[in-house]
Amino acid sequence: MLPGLGVFKISIGRPASMPWIAALAAFAIVSGARAEPAALTVTTAAGESRSYTLADLAAMPVVTVNAVNDHQPAADYSGVELHDLLVASGVAQGKELRGKHVAEYAVIVARDGYRAVFSLPEFDPAFAQRRIFLAWKKDGQPLPETEGPLRMIIPDEKHPTRWVRQVTSIRILAAPDTP
């Protein structure tokens, strides 16, 4: 075992002499050593991607907001503001949101392929008073499987068309130039 790391140093030998594979698998199962799968991938207009686990998202400033729409009663949703997530992902916000970046937009994609579009200024408090969230908790509990693990929450939108459930990715795209 390497000091302080909690992992085994592995030397690879001939294929016939690899009993260490079984030992490593047993160690991973017994110790619970497994990586948390990415819950979300954000891809910038430049094509750079960043994946986030739920733990990564929870390490950002977490906010709780009470929201209601015409399909569900009021609930307290906890998550991250999209503005903060986009800044962490290298997406233009604040003073950088000008010129060509004003023509960029976010496509929020769900597990089943459902999509919703937002212009980048909609997320930025320098442009709009609205707050848009990516939540993973509802009334203090993880979102139910039918909604999560991640869901868009837009408190001031009465109809939940863009309250995308089971969000898996956010893609930033640039509007095409027109003649």
N, C-alpha and C positions, 0 to 999 in steps of 0.2 A: 504494500500500500504506500502511496506517496504521502509524505508527512503533511498533515493539515488539509489534504484535499479530499479524503474519503473515497478515493478511487484506486483501482489496482493498476499497476504498471504491467503492460502486456507485451510479451515478446512473441512475435509471430514465427512459427516454425513450419515444418512441412505439413500439408493438409492432414496426413494420417496421424499427426501428433498434436491435435488441438483440443485436448480435454478442457482447456481453459475457457472455451466458449460456453460449455455447460456451467462451469463455475461462475462465470461472469453473469450469465442469465439468472442463475439461482441467487446471486448477490443482489441483482437489480430487483428481483421479485421480493425477496425477504426484506430488503432495506427500504423498499418503496421508492428507489432511485429511478425516477422517470421524469422527463422534461414535460412541463405543462404545455399542451398544444397551443399554438397561436389561435387566438380568438378573432383577430382582426388583422387585415393587411391594408395599409394606406400606400397608394402609389401616386407620386407627384406627376405633374405634367411633363417633367423631364425624364420620367420613366424610373425614378428611384423608388424602391419599395422598402417599407419598414413594417415588420410584423410585431404585434403586441399580444401578450398573454393577458388574462384577466388581472393577474398580479401586477403587470406593467401598468395597466390602466388605473388600478387602484392606488398606485404610487403617485399618480398625478393629483392635483387638487380635486377632491371629490365634493360634489355639491348635491343637495337634495332639494327637489322642487315638487310642489303639489300641482298636479295637472289633471285635467279632465277633458274628455272629448265626447262627441255625440254617440259613441259606441260603448263607452266604459264609464263607471263612476270615478270620482276623484280618488287619486292614489298618490302616495309619496314615492317618487322615483329618485334613485341615487345613481350617480355616474359622473362623467366628465363633460365639461363644455366642449363642443366641437372646436371652438376657437383654440383652446389650449392644446387639444390633440393635433390640430393642423399645424400649429406653430412647432410643436415637438417633432412633427414629421417633415419639417422643412417647406411647408406650403406658405406662400405669400399671405401675410396678414399685416395689419397696422400700416406703418409707413411704406412697406414694400408692396402693398396692394394698390398698384397704380400701373399705368401703361398697359402692356400686354397681359398682365395678371388680372386686370379687371374683366377680361374676356374669358377667364378660366372658370370652370364650374366643377362641382362635385357630383359624382354619381354614386349614390349609396346603394349597395347591392346586397340582397338577401340570399339566404341559402337556396331558396327555390327559384332564384333568378329575377324576382321582383326588383324593380329599380325605382328610385326617385331622384330628382335633380334639384340642386340648390346652386345659386350663384355664390361665389366666394364672399362677396360683401355681406350676404345674409348672416354669416357666422361671426363677423368682425364687429366688436362693440364700438369701434371708431366710426362705423358706418350705420349701424342699426341698433335699436334699443332691445330688440328681441334676443332671447337666449335659446340656443338649440343644444340639446344634450344627447349623449350616447349613454344609456342607462344599462346597468346590469342587476339592479335590485329594485323591487317593488314592495313598498310597505315593509322594508327591512329584510326581505327574503330574496334569494336569487330569483330572477325572472323564471316563470314556468317555461318548460321546454317549448311550448307553442309560441312563446314570445322571444325567448332568449337563445343564447346567453346574452346577446346585446340587442338593444332596441333604441331607435330614434325617438326622442320626445321633443315635441315642439309645442310648448304650453299655450301659445296664443293662436294656434290653428284649431278651429272648432271641429273640422272634419279630419280624421286621422289618415288621410290618403298618403301622406309622407311620413307617418309614424312607422317606418319600416321595421318589421320584426325580423329576428334571426339574422341580423346584419353580419356579413362575413368580410366585406371589403368596402373601401372608399377609394374611388378612382378620380383623380383630378385630371380633367381634360381641358383643352383649349378650343374655343369656338373657332371654326374654320374661317379663314379670310374670305370675304365676299367681294366680287368685282364692283 
